[in-house]
Amino acid sequence: MKVISQDVDNKGYCVEYLSSERHRHHHVNLLLLLDSLTSHFVWMKDFSRLLRGRTKHGGASFVCCSCLNVFSSQRVLDDHIPNCMTHLLK
């Protein structure tokens, strides 16, 4: 499970919670919406569509769940994940 929220100061998104359970069959992505009175969680069916604007690539986008970087292919994302995880664990 992953929870992200809008980072208004940087006009982007930040990871609020990232589950340590990486090898589960199903993953849930939630967007936390906040205002001065309430908070609300929204299920994101297609996480890559939310962050598609971070790249000029016109095709499908692949997002790293840990750092929210967007990649143009699954192969590049797969190569990135081991390096990203070593930085998160430090």
SULMO-V197122 format. One record per residue. N is the residue number from 1. PHI is phi in whole degrees, 0 to 359 (999 if undefined). PSI is psi in whole degrees, -180 to 180 (999 if undefined). Layout:
N,PHI,PSI / N,PHI,PSI
This chain:
1,999,144 / 2,223,138 / 3,238,126 / 4,238,160 / 5,222,164 / 6,286,137 / 7,255,92 / 8,297,-38 / 9,298,-40 / 10,258,4 / 11,54,49 / 12,209,-147 / 13,226,156 / 14,224,154 / 15,276,119 / 16,271,-37 / 17,211,136 / 18,225,117 / 19,295,144 / 20,281,-10 / 21,279,95 / 22,270,-22 / 23,254,23 / 24,283,154 / 25,289,-38 / 26,247,139 / 27,237,141 / 28,244,128 / 29,247,125 / 30,239,142 / 31,253,125 / 32,267,118 / 33,256,129 / 34,235,144 / 35,222,-172 / 36,292,-21 / 37,249,-32 / 38,223,168 / 39,227,150 / 40,213,136 / 41,262,137 / 42,236,131 / 43,284,132 / 44,257,111 / 45,290,-41 / 46,232,94 / 47,298,-36 / 48,294,-27 / 49,292,-31 / 50,294,-38 / 51,256,9 / 52,302,-32 / 53,291,-6 / 54,283,-9 / 55,227,156 / 56,269,-3 / 57,298,128 / 58,276,-15 / 59,270,-158 / 60,296,149 / 61,241,150 / 62,232,123 / 63,252,135 / 64,284,124 / 65,290,-19 / 66,272,-43 / 67,244,-4 / 68,66,18 / 69,287,147 / 70,251,136 / 71,236,157 / 72,271,-10 / 73,213,156 / 74,295,-35 / 75,298,-44 / 76,294,-41 / 77,298,-45 / 78,299,-36 / 79,289,-31 / 80,285,-38 / 81,304,-47 / 82,300,-38 / 83,291,-40 / 84,295,-42 / 85,294,-34 / 86,292,-34 / 87,288,-35 / 88,288,-32 / 89,280,-12 / 90,279,999
